[in-house]
Every structure is written in structure tokens, then in C-alpha cells.
Amino acid sequence: MKHTTNAPKEPEYKILEPGDYDFIVNDAVEKKSKSGNPMIELKLMVGTHPNEKGVYDYLVFDGKSEWKLDAFLHCIGRYPGVGVEMEIDPMDFVGEKGHVKIKVETYNGNKSNKVQSYMFDRDAKGSPVFIPKDNDTIPF
């Protein structure tokens, strides 16, 4: 049997259509943003057939972007309320589930999925309406 080798290919990255999806946090790592601020890099497995690459999102602690962290905390049912100071360990987010709105962006001719917003019931005091904390029905 003969074989002629070719250049290895990257696995194809499936771009999700814009819309609302369930997610699970696959990884969460503490890093520094380009401007030097502390941030958490989240890797979200999104949808029913998640891509190996996942969808990345960044929660930056810079005073003006922390609303996104609050939205994420509310989405996963861990928002403690207004004015509560809390210690955050990114690894505690691994395995958390929620609901997210995904968009498609193009940069240098390449399309990628981005988090548009984390979804939750703004009037709820606890877990988000979309995915209760005890729901284990996400198929991944």
C-alpha cells in the first residue's frame, strides 16, 4: 500500500449561526489583558455539538468592563447581589452552565464566534431562568 503525504490540515472549525445557545464552561484561566489588567479567559463549549476550539470570552477587571463579569455571574446563578465583595477563583467556573447569545465576527477575513451577551432573568434573585443550577441535560 502506497501513500503520498500532504501538509497536515487544521481540524475544520464550525462557525455557529448567530443566536441563543446553552453553554458549559470548559476552562477558566487567570491572565493579564493587553493593557495589563487582570482578566479571566473563559473557554465555553456552546451548543449541542460543541467545537473542539470552543468559544472564548474574556472577563476583564478594569473598572469599566466588570459589568460583563456581573452578567456572567448572574447567568450561572452565582451573582451574590449588588455591592458584595467576593474572592474569585476562575477554576470554580469550570463546569458551570448557562445561556448565551452568540454573534459572528470577521477579522482579517476569518470568521469567529463571539459572546454577544450572557442571558438571564434580570428580575431573578438566584439561578437564571434558562438553565437551573440542578439541570444536567446539556448533552456535552
C-alpha positions as CSV (number, residue, x, y, z in Angstrom):
1,M,0.0,0.0,0.0
2,K,1.4,3.4,-1.0
3,H,0.7,6.8,0.5
4,T,1.9,10.2,-0.5
5,T,1.9,12.6,2.4
6,N,0.2,16.0,2.3
7,A,0.6,19.1,4.5
8,P,-1.3,18.4,7.8
9,K,-4.7,20.2,7.9
10,E,-6.1,22.0,10.9
11,P,-9.4,20.5,12.0
12,E,-12.3,22.4,10.5
13,Y,-13.8,25.0,12.8
14,K,-17.5,25.1,12.6
15,I,-18.9,28.6,12.9
16,L,-22.2,28.6,14.8
17,E,-25.0,30.7,13.4
18,P,-25.8,33.8,15.5
19,G,-28.3,33.0,18.1
20,D,-29.0,31.8,21.6
21,Y,-27.2,28.7,22.9
22,D,-26.7,26.7,26.0
23,F,-23.1,26.6,27.2
24,I,-20.8,24.9,29.7
25,V,-17.6,26.4,30.9
26,N,-14.8,24.1,29.8
27,D,-11.9,26.1,31.1
28,A,-11.2,29.3,33.0
29,V,-7.8,30.8,33.4
30,E,-6.5,33.9,35.1
31,K,-4.5,36.1,32.7
32,K,-3.5,39.7,32.0
33,S,-5.2,41.8,29.3
34,K,-3.2,43.6,26.7
35,S,-3.4,46.7,28.8
36,G,-2.1,44.8,31.9
37,N,-5.4,44.4,33.8
38,P,-6.3,41.1,35.4
39,M,-8.8,39.1,33.5
40,I,-10.4,35.6,33.2
41,E,-10.2,33.8,29.9
42,L,-13.2,31.5,29.6
43,K,-13.5,28.7,27.1
44,L,-17.2,27.9,26.5
45,M,-18.4,24.7,24.9
46,V,-21.5,26.0,23.1
47,G,-24.5,24.3,21.5
48,T,-25.3,20.6,21.1
49,H,-22.3,19.7,19.0
50,P,-19.6,21.9,20.5
51,N,-16.4,22.6,18.6
52,E,-13.1,21.5,20.0
53,K,-11.9,25.0,19.9
54,G,-14.9,26.3,21.8
55,V,-15.9,30.0,22.1
56,Y,-13.5,32.2,24.1
57,D,-14.6,35.1,26.2
58,Y,-12.7,37.5,28.4
59,L,-13.8,39.0,31.7
60,V,-11.6,42.0,32.3
61,F,-11.2,43.6,35.8
62,D,-10.6,47.2,34.7
63,G,-13.5,49.1,36.4
64,K,-15.4,49.8,33.1
65,S,-15.9,46.2,31.8
66,E,-16.8,44.4,35.0
67,W,-20.5,44.6,34.1
68,K,-19.7,41.6,31.9
69,L,-18.4,39.6,34.9
70,D,-21.6,40.5,36.8
71,A,-23.7,39.4,33.8
72,F,-21.8,36.1,33.7
73,L,-22.2,35.5,37.4
74,H,-25.9,36.2,37.2
75,C,-26.1,33.9,34.2
76,I,-24.6,30.9,36.0
77,G,-26.6,31.6,39.2
78,R,-23.7,32.9,41.3
79,Y,-24.5,36.6,41.4
80,P,-24.3,37.5,45.1
81,G,-26.2,40.8,44.9
82,V,-25.2,44.5,44.5
83,G,-22.2,45.8,46.5
84,V,-21.0,42.4,47.6
85,E,-17.2,42.0,47.6
86,M,-16.1,38.5,46.6
87,E,-13.0,36.5,46.0
88,I,-13.0,34.8,42.6
89,D,-11.1,31.7,41.7
90,P,-11.5,31.1,37.9
91,M,-11.3,27.3,38.3
92,D,-14.6,27.5,40.3
93,F,-16.3,28.4,37.0
94,V,-15.3,25.2,35.2
95,G,-18.4,23.0,34.7
96,E,-20.9,25.9,35.2
97,K,-23.8,26.1,32.8
98,G,-25.8,29.0,31.3
99,H,-27.3,30.5,28.3
100,V,-25.5,32.9,25.9
101,K,-26.2,34.9,22.8
102,I,-23.5,34.3,20.1
103,K,-22.6,36.5,17.2
104,V,-20.2,36.1,14.3
105,E,-17.3,38.5,13.7
106,T,-14.9,38.7,10.9
107,Y,-11.3,39.8,11.5
108,N,-8.6,39.7,8.7
109,G,-11.0,37.7,6.6
110,N,-11.5,35.0,9.2
111,K,-14.9,34.4,10.9
112,S,-15.2,33.5,14.5
113,N,-17.9,33.2,17.1
114,K,-18.0,35.8,20.0
115,V,-20.2,36.1,23.0
116,Q,-22.6,39.0,22.5
117,S,-24.2,38.7,25.9
118,Y,-24.9,36.3,28.8
119,M,-28.6,35.7,29.2
120,F,-30.5,35.7,32.5
121,D,-33.8,36.8,34.0
122,R,-32.9,40.3,35.3
123,D,-35.6,40.1,37.9
124,A,-34.4,36.8,39.3
125,K,-32.6,36.7,42.7
126,G,-31.0,33.3,42.1
127,S,-30.3,31.0,39.2
128,P,-31.1,32.1,35.6
129,V,-34.4,31.1,34.2
130,F,-32.9,29.4,31.1
131,I,-30.8,26.8,32.9
132,P,-31.5,26.0,36.6
133,K,-28.4,25.1,38.6
134,D,-29.5,21.4,39.0
135,N,-30.2,20.9,35.3
136,D,-27.8,18.3,33.8
137,T,-29.5,17.9,30.4
138,I,-26.9,19.7,28.3
139,P,-25.6,17.0,26.0
140,F,-21.9,17.5,26.4
